[in-house]
Amino acid sequence: MLIRVEGIVIRTIDYGEGHKIITLITPTHGKFGVVVRGAKKPKSRFGFLAQLFVHGDFAVYRSGRLGTLKGGELVEPFRELRERLDLAACASYAAELTDRAIPDEEAGEHLFHQLLGCLTALAQGKDPEVVLRIYEMKIFRAAGYAPVLDACAACGVSERLGWFSAAAGGALCAACRPRDPDASALGEPARKLLQLFARLDLRRVGQTDVKDETKRQLREATRRWLEAHLDLRLKTLPFLDLLGRGGN
């Protein structure tokens, strides 16, 4: 069956002599793999559509889990995300997180548009630490593991919430903090930002000014949540940490 879908390339692997298999996330057909024949050849008709982060319109023949590219058009190439090392690292992290954390059939329209908003914000020069923290909150919710932030995850009170525990399920009050010796500090500015990030549409994110200490707390909280509840060892994280550009 030939289908035409809007999609973003979130993964590419070499296949055979000159081919590639790309993974698309789409607003209508979830995530799925597509063979792009001849993509590695210099005169490939479709090589431009087989690059990471490309947003395009794809004509795909699907006869099972894996499709074959038959045609397509670029919507947004996002060249700057491949040409700048720091932006490539941030975009690669967002793409890998999407690929690894969300089952193929559960990647729907909302997540597609949030990833597109994430890539657009990075390309526009928005603060990568803020952009990635917002996108992580979208992933946590899509995966069904969003932290409790409006009250203590242990006792339910809504006051003195100065700590974060991935093991307990989110924010902790001062009285419950001893329940988790590994709980990390999460001041009110950071906690309220995480609440905002969970609601914020990445297509509408503007310029932000977040203090370094608040960024550190946000980074530590989302890293702990990622490790505890999604159990992913992402290949992009060590490099992102090395660059010091938005990683956990």
C-alpha positions as CSV (number, residue, x, y, z in Angstrom):
1,M,0.0,0.0,0.0
2,L,1.3,3.4,-1.0
3,I,0.9,6.1,1.7
4,R,1.9,9.7,1.8
5,V,3.0,11.0,5.3
6,E,4.5,14.0,6.9
7,G,7.5,12.9,8.9
8,I,10.7,13.7,10.8
9,V,13.8,11.5,10.4
10,I,14.8,10.5,13.9
11,R,17.3,7.6,13.1
12,T,19.4,6.5,10.2
13,I,21.4,3.3,9.7
14,D,23.4,2.0,6.7
15,Y,21.9,-0.9,4.9
16,G,23.7,-3.0,2.3
17,E,26.0,-1.4,-0.2
18,G,24.4,1.9,-0.8
19,H,21.1,2.0,1.0
20,K,19.9,3.4,4.3
21,I,17.0,2.6,6.7
22,I,15.5,5.7,8.3
23,T,13.0,5.8,11.1
24,L,10.2,8.3,10.8
25,I,7.9,9.8,13.4
26,T,4.7,10.9,11.8
27,P,1.5,12.5,13.1
28,T,-0.7,9.9,11.5
29,H,1.2,6.5,11.4
30,G,3.3,6.5,14.6
31,K,7.0,5.5,14.1
32,F,8.2,3.1,11.4
33,G,11.2,2.3,9.4
34,V,11.7,3.1,5.7
35,V,14.3,1.7,3.3
36,V,15.8,4.4,1.1
37,R,17.5,2.6,-1.7
38,G,20.7,4.2,-3.1
39,A,20.7,6.9,-0.4
40,K,24.4,6.7,0.1
41,K,25.2,7.2,-3.6
42,P,26.4,10.7,-4.7
43,K,23.6,11.0,-7.3
44,S,20.9,9.5,-5.2
45,R,17.4,10.8,-5.9
46,F,16.3,10.6,-2.3
47,G,19.6,11.0,-0.3
48,F,18.4,14.5,0.9
49,L,15.4,12.8,2.6
50,A,17.6,10.2,4.4
51,Q,19.3,12.7,6.7
52,L,18.8,13.1,10.4
53,F,16.3,15.7,11.5
54,V,14.8,16.3,8.1
55,H,11.2,17.2,8.1
56,G,9.5,16.1,4.9
57,D,6.6,14.8,3.0
58,F,7.3,11.1,2.2
59,A,5.7,8.7,-0.2
60,V,6.2,5.2,1.2
61,Y,5.2,1.8,0.0
62,R,4.3,-0.3,3.1
63,S,3.8,-4.0,3.0
64,G,4.7,-4.8,6.6
65,R,6.7,-3.1,9.5
66,L,9.3,-1.8,7.0
67,G,8.4,0.5,4.1
68,T,10.2,1.6,1.0
69,L,10.6,5.2,0.0
70,K,9.1,5.9,-3.4
71,G,9.3,9.7,-3.4
72,G,9.1,12.8,-1.3
73,E,9.7,16.5,-0.7
74,L,11.5,18.6,1.8
75,V,9.5,20.7,4.2
76,E,12.4,21.8,6.5
77,P,16.0,20.4,6.1
78,F,17.2,21.7,9.5
79,R,20.8,21.9,8.1
80,E,22.0,24.0,11.0
81,L,21.2,21.1,13.3
82,R,23.7,18.9,11.4
83,E,26.3,21.5,10.7
84,R,26.9,22.8,14.3
85,L,28.3,20.2,16.7
86,D,26.5,21.5,19.7
87,L,23.1,21.7,18.0
88,A,23.7,18.3,16.4
89,A,24.3,16.8,19.9
90,C,21.1,18.4,21.3
91,A,18.9,17.4,18.4
92,S,20.4,13.8,18.4
93,Y,19.5,13.5,22.0
94,A,15.9,14.5,21.4
95,A,15.6,12.2,18.4
96,E,17.1,9.2,20.2
97,L,14.9,9.8,23.3
98,T,11.9,9.8,21.0
99,D,13.0,6.6,19.2
100,R,13.9,4.7,22.4
101,A,11.3,5.9,24.9
102,I,8.1,5.7,22.9
103,P,6.7,2.5,21.3
104,D,6.1,2.8,17.6
105,E,2.3,2.7,17.7
106,E,2.1,5.3,20.6
107,A,4.0,8.0,18.8
108,G,1.1,10.2,17.8
109,E,0.3,13.7,16.5
110,H,1.0,15.6,19.7
111,L,4.5,14.2,20.1
112,F,5.3,14.7,16.5
113,H,4.5,18.4,16.8
114,Q,6.4,18.7,20.1
115,L,9.5,17.2,18.5
116,L,9.1,19.5,15.5
117,G,8.8,22.4,18.0
118,C,11.9,21.2,19.8
119,L,14.0,21.1,16.6
120,T,12.7,24.4,15.5
121,A,13.5,26.1,18.8
122,L,17.1,24.6,18.7
123,A,17.6,25.9,15.2
124,Q,16.3,29.3,16.2
125,G,18.9,29.6,19.0
126,K,16.6,29.1,22.0
127,D,18.4,28.0,25.2
128,P,19.1,24.3,24.6
129,E,18.9,23.4,28.3
130,V,15.4,24.8,28.5
131,V,14.3,23.4,25.2
132,L,15.5,19.9,26.1
133,R,14.0,20.0,29.6
134,I,10.6,20.9,28.1
135,Y,10.9,18.1,25.6
136,E,11.8,15.6,28.3
137,M,8.6,16.4,30.1
138,K,6.7,15.7,26.9
139,I,8.4,12.4,26.6
140,F,7.7,11.5,30.3
141,R,4.0,12.2,29.9
142,A,3.8,10.3,26.5
143,A,5.5,7.3,28.1
144,G,3.1,7.4,31.1
145,Y,5.7,8.3,33.7
146,A,5.2,12.0,34.5
147,P,6.4,13.0,38.0
148,V,4.2,14.4,40.7
149,L,5.1,18.1,41.1
150,D,2.2,19.9,42.7
151,A,2.3,18.1,46.0
152,C,4.6,15.8,48.0
153,A,4.6,12.4,46.2
154,A,4.9,10.6,49.5
155,C,2.3,12.4,51.8
156,G,0.4,14.7,49.5
157,V,1.0,18.0,51.3
158,S,1.6,21.1,49.1
159,E,4.0,23.0,51.3
160,R,7.8,23.0,51.8
161,L,8.4,21.1,48.6
162,G,12.2,21.5,48.3
163,W,13.3,18.1,47.1
164,F,12.9,15.6,44.2
165,S,12.9,11.9,44.5
166,A,12.6,9.7,41.4
167,A,12.1,6.7,43.7
168,A,9.2,8.3,45.5
169,G,7.5,9.6,42.3
170,G,8.4,13.3,42.2
171,A,8.5,16.2,44.7
172,L,9.1,15.6,48.4
173,C,8.4,17.9,51.3
174,A,10.9,18.5,54.0
175,A,9.3,16.0,56.4
176,C,9.4,13.2,53.8
177,R,12.9,14.0,52.5
178,P,14.5,11.5,54.9
179,R,12.6,8.7,53.1
180,D,15.0,9.0,50.2
181,P,18.6,9.8,51.1
182,D,19.3,10.2,47.4
183,A,16.7,12.9,46.9
184,S,18.1,16.0,45.2
185,A,17.4,19.6,45.9
186,L,14.6,21.1,43.8
187,G,13.8,24.7,44.7
188,E,10.5,26.3,44.0
189,P,11.7,28.1,40.8
190,A,12.8,24.8,39.4
191,R,9.7,22.9,40.5
192,K,7.4,25.5,39.1
193,L,9.3,25.5,35.8
194,L,8.9,21.8,35.5
195,Q,5.2,22.2,36.0
196,L,5.2,24.9,33.3
197,F,7.2,22.7,31.0
198,A,4.7,19.9,31.3
199,R,2.0,22.3,29.9
200,L,4.0,24.4,27.5
201,D,3.6,23.8,23.8
202,L,7.1,23.7,22.3
203,R,5.8,25.4,19.1
204,R,5.3,28.5,21.2
205,V,8.4,28.6,23.4
206,G,10.1,32.0,23.6
207,Q,13.5,33.2,24.8
208,T,14.1,32.4,28.5
209,D,16.4,33.5,31.2
210,V,16.9,30.8,33.8
211,K,19.6,30.9,36.5
212,D,22.4,28.4,36.3
213,E,21.6,26.8,39.6
214,T,18.0,26.4,38.6
215,K,19.2,24.8,35.3
216,R,21.4,22.4,37.3
217,Q,18.5,21.3,39.5
218,L,16.2,20.8,36.5
219,R,19.0,18.8,34.8
220,E,19.5,16.6,37.8
221,A,15.8,15.9,38.4
222,T,15.1,14.9,34.8
223,R,18.2,12.8,34.6
224,R,17.2,10.9,37.7
225,W,13.7,10.4,36.4
226,L,14.9,9.2,33.0
227,E,17.2,6.6,34.6
228,A,14.7,5.4,37.2
229,H,11.5,5.2,35.1
230,L,12.5,4.8,31.5
231,D,15.7,2.7,32.1
232,L,17.4,3.9,29.0
233,R,21.1,4.1,28.3
234,L,21.2,6.6,25.5
235,K,24.2,6.8,23.3
236,T,23.9,10.5,22.8
237,L,24.0,11.5,26.5
238,P,27.8,11.1,27.2
239,F,28.7,13.3,24.2
240,L,26.0,15.8,25.2
241,D,27.4,15.9,28.7
242,L,30.9,16.3,27.4
243,L,29.9,19.4,25.4
244,G,28.0,20.8,28.4
245,R,25.1,21.9,26.1
246,G,21.8,20.9,27.6
247,G,22.4,17.3,28.5
248,N,21.6,15.7,31.8
